[in-house]
Amino acid sequence: MDCPATPDQQGWRSYVKFEARCTEIERARQVFERFVQCCPEVGSWVLYAKFEVKNKELNRARYCFERAVEAISVVDDEVEVMFLAFAEFEEQCKEIERARCIYKFALDGLPKGQTEGVYKNFLKFEKQNGDTKSIEDTLVDGKRLQYEEQVRKNPLNYDAWFDYIHLEMEVNADDKERIRGVYEKAISNFEIRQKNLEGARKLLGNSIGRAAKHKIFRKYIELELMLGNFNRCRTLYEKYLEWAPEISYAWSKYVELEISSNDMERARALFQLVVAQHALDVPELLWKNYIDFELSLNEYEKRGKSRTNYLSAHYTRRS
């Protein structure tokens, strides 16, 4: 909020002190309200909260901090100071769980480069107030922050990505989505122009082996296809379809690969294999592609047989 022609911060502070010395607490509070509106900075809000603490108005102090959290941007250079002051206030009030929540909120919400002080204080806090598990969890948070900072500075630091992934697998073995999330963050940072192909292959292969997902298979196949490595693509499609044999899209793309490499016998063999499957998610897609494939090769006899088989299978399912 822009406030032209307002006193500087020292002026506001002097004004507050004057009213407090006159024991005009409500007037001082009104001055603070104007102060934080005209100068909505971390220092202003923290000073206001401390004023309320000094006057034993703990609920008002807490409300000051809560308003500050909403008013101050997480990218503010001093936002870490605000969260530390808020957590310290709750700890002094013996509100241990509140303080713990504030530390965790700050660690999750602040930019990774602004959490060093929060983490150090949180670890000290847990050593004083927590149990063995909470201390261990805080140490894990510290390692996580370390790896996140490393990959933020260098997104192609594969060693850091692997350490990060192994950490999550060790402490969150049952949380597959969290592990997949880290893998996908790593994959999204790949830049083929960096020519670090072995690192990319290692990470993608690792992710398939430990936390397979459709998107990861497709990314890896896309990488090898761009490099013209058809045999690697075939191997990946085989692994993909072994993991998810019901996915018609994957079968269709595998066939397209063989057609693009002009290996029509392989393509036909794949079609014959897939149409014999009984658990496809979109069987009509494969049957249509098979018919179109035979049509394109002028295999009228085989095409007629394919149509007959399709109609037979279709009406059998209906009945």
Sequence and secondary structure as in RCSB ss.txt:
>XXXX:A:sequence
MDCPATPDQQGWRSYVKFEARCTEIERARQVFERFVQCCPEVGSWVLYAKFEVKNKELNRARYCFERAVEAISVV
DDEVEVMFLAFAEFEEQCKEIERARCIYKFALDGLPKGQTEGVYKNFLKFEKQNGDTKSIEDTLVDGKRLQYEEQ
VRKNPLNYDAWFDYIHLEMEVNADDKERIRGVYEKAISNFEIRQKNLEGARKLLGNSIGRAAKHKIFRKYIELEL
MLGNFNRCRTLYEKYLEWAPEISYAWSKYVELEISSNDMERARALFQLVVAQHALDVPELLWKNYIDFELSLNEY
EKRGKSRTNYLSAHYTRRS
>XXXX:A:secstr
   TT   HHHHHHHHHHHHHTT HHHHHHHHHHHHHHS SHHHHHHHHHHHHHTT HHHHHHHHHHHHHHS TT
 TTHHHHHHHHHHHHHHTT HHHHHHHHHHHHHHS GGG HHHHHHHHHHHHHH  HHHHHHHHHHHHHHHHHHH
HHH TT HHHHHHHHHHHHHH TT HHHHHHHHHHHHHT  GGG  HHHHHHHHHHHHHHH  HHHHHHHHHHHH
HTT HHHHHHHHHHHHHH TT HHHHHHHHHHHHHTT HHHHHHHHHHHTT S  S HHHHHHHHHHHHHHTT H
HHHHHHHHHHHHHHHHHH 
